[in-house]
Amino acid sequence: MHDPVPLARFGGLVATDLRDVTSDPTALDSTGWWAVVADFEGRLVCARFGDVRPAPVPRPRPGRWRGPDAGAWTSSLDRAAYTAGVRRIREHIAAGEVYQANLCRVLTAPLPDPAAADPDELTALLARGNPAPHAGTVRLPAHGVEVATASPELYLARRGRTVESRPIKGTGRTAADLLDKDRAENVMIVDLVRNDLGRVSATGSVTVPALCAVEPHPGLVHLVSTVRGELAPGAGWAELLEHTFPPGSVTGAPKSSALRVIRSLETAPRGPYCGGIGWVDADRGTGALAVGIRTFWIDRTAPGGPALRFGTGAGITWGSDPEREWEETELKAERLLAVASGEYAKTPSASGATRTTGAASTAGGTGGAGA
């Protein structure tokens, strides 16, 4: 039977001894150390653990993670449907309804041995095959949360009253691949994040210490900016989440219009992908939630049986080329799918990773718009 011990792992710490689970964000300003998973659609799970101690991510144990076959991945959007979605967003932009919208698709593959599938074992593989600054595990099977993330993007960090976000917009294999479109996209989202944080920050305290910095990650580079503010009196985690969620970098601008466009185009729920994943230490007044990108989650209620899911997407602007945006979603997925399917260890070259992604992105697409 699948009954692993509840666990969370972030930032060199491992947490066990589950004490409480709630959907009330005010708990994050109470006491204790909490793991947090907020689905893109709004479901919030906050889990308080009693035993939190330093522990490195364990080394992968041979045979302990059995991932999907590389050719078993299917996509909620095939190439034709995704590029059609990009063209539709450009029509919304031309009509003045939105400046930018993120279009995503969800990849799914059946688990070959669901009873033994453990997201923390996948985290161990990701730590070697795709290390990331906000990587971690949340394992709460009784609450339907089994997540392994290799997120490079900070959604919200808090130290006392200071709060910071580091939105990513702009992706290429190398810095030379980044276009003016990528920088314009980043600046648009920085403006949105400044506005979001401004709703809960003291007047005049929101600043942008870094704009469009090039940041390397395994297999690609990103443009990353930093937005910082001081929380207004009386504001806490509940207010932060209310006024900044979902993260601006995975929605678009204006956010309300982008969300309407996303709902009209995407057919698969994003779940923890594009949500918020991380930890909060209420006793110390600190915390860090990542944007749930480069994230795997186990869905044990999938119609065809327990499955592993992974999301990938791109920000669409007027300057977007549909084929290039499709390729960006491929680039973001290829290395991680290879790790999860065991192909990266077998063929660590770029060509091996690309073969894995090709199977994932073209097989079994629904042909519908969105996701």
C-alpha positions, 0 to 999 in steps of 0.5 A, a space after each residue: 500500500 502507498 502510505 509514506 510518512 509526510 515530509 517536506 524538504 527545502 533549503 537544506 532542511 527536512 521536516 517530519 512529524 506532521 502536526 497540522 494541515 490547514 487551508 487558512 493562510 493566517 496560520 502562516 503568521 502564527 507559530 511553527 514551520 510550515 510547508 506550503 503548496 498553493 495550486 494555480 486554481 486557488 487550493 491552498 495546503 499549509 502543513 505544520 511540521 514538528 521536527 525540522 532539521 538540517 539535512 542535505 538532499 540524499 543521493 539517488 538510490 538506484 532503482 528507487 524511482 521508477 519513472 515513466 517511459 520516455 515515450 509515454 508522455 502525452 501533452 494536453 496540447 499538441 504543436 498545432 493546437 499550441 501554436 494556434 493558441 499563440 495566434 489567438 492570444 495575439 488577436 486578443 493583444 491586437 484587440 487591446 484586451 491584454 498585453 501579455 498572457 502565459 499559455 501553458 500545457 500539461 504533460 502526463 505519463 502513467 506511473 509504472 509502479 504507483 505504490 512505490 512512487 515517491 516524490 522525494 526520490 525524484 527530488 534526489 534525481 533532480 538535485 543531480 540532473 537539474 539543480 535549482 535554487 528553490 528545489 524541494 519536496 512536499 509529500 502529503 499523500 493523505 491530502 493529495 499533495 505529492 510534489 517535487 519541484 526544481 523551480 528556479 523562480 522566487 515568487 515571494 520571500 519574506 524576512 520580517 516585514 521585507 518582502 521580495 519577488 524575483 520574476 523570470 521572463 525571457 528564456 534562451 539556450 544562451 544569452 545570445 538567444 535572448 531578444 528585445 521581445 524577452 526584455 520587453 516581456 520582463 519589464 511588463 511583468 516587473 511593472 505588474 509585480 510592482 503593482 501587486 506588491 504595492 497593494 500590501 506594501 508601505 507607500 513608497 517602499 517598493 523598489 526594483 534593485 535589479 532589472 533583466 539580469 541574465 541568470 544561467 540555469 541547467 541547459 538554459 538562461 533566464 532574464 530575472 528581475 528583483 522587486 522588493 517592498 516593506 509590508 504595510 502595518 497589519 499585512 501578513 501572508 494572507 494579504 500577500 497571497 490575496 493580492 499577488 496570487 497567482 504569480 504575475 510571471 505565469 499569468 500575464 498583464 493586465 492580470 485579470 484580463 490574462 486570466 480570462 484569456 487563459 481560462 478560455 484557452 487552457 483545458 487542463 488544470 495547472 494544479 501546483 504548476 504555476 502556483 506557489 510552493 515552499 516554506 514559512 517559518 512563522 516563529 522567525 518571520 521568514 519564508 520563501 515560496 517558489 513559482 511552481 515551474 519545473 515542477 512534477 506532481 503525482 496525481 493518484 486520481 487520474 482517470 487512467 490510473 496514477 500518473 506523473 504530471 509536469 507543466 510547461 509554457 511561455 509568455 505570449 506578447 505581440 512580438 511572439 512567433 508561434 513556432 518559437 514559443 512552442 520551442 521554448 516550452 520544449 526547451 523548458 521541459 526537455 532536461 527535466 522530462 529526461 531526468 524523470 524518465 531516467 533517460 538523462 542518466 543514460 544519455 546525458 547529452 543534449 540529443 538524449 534529452 531532446 528525444 525524450 521531449 519529442 515523445 512527450 510533446 507530440 504523442 497523444 496530444 488532445 488537439 484542443 486549445 490550452 494547457 
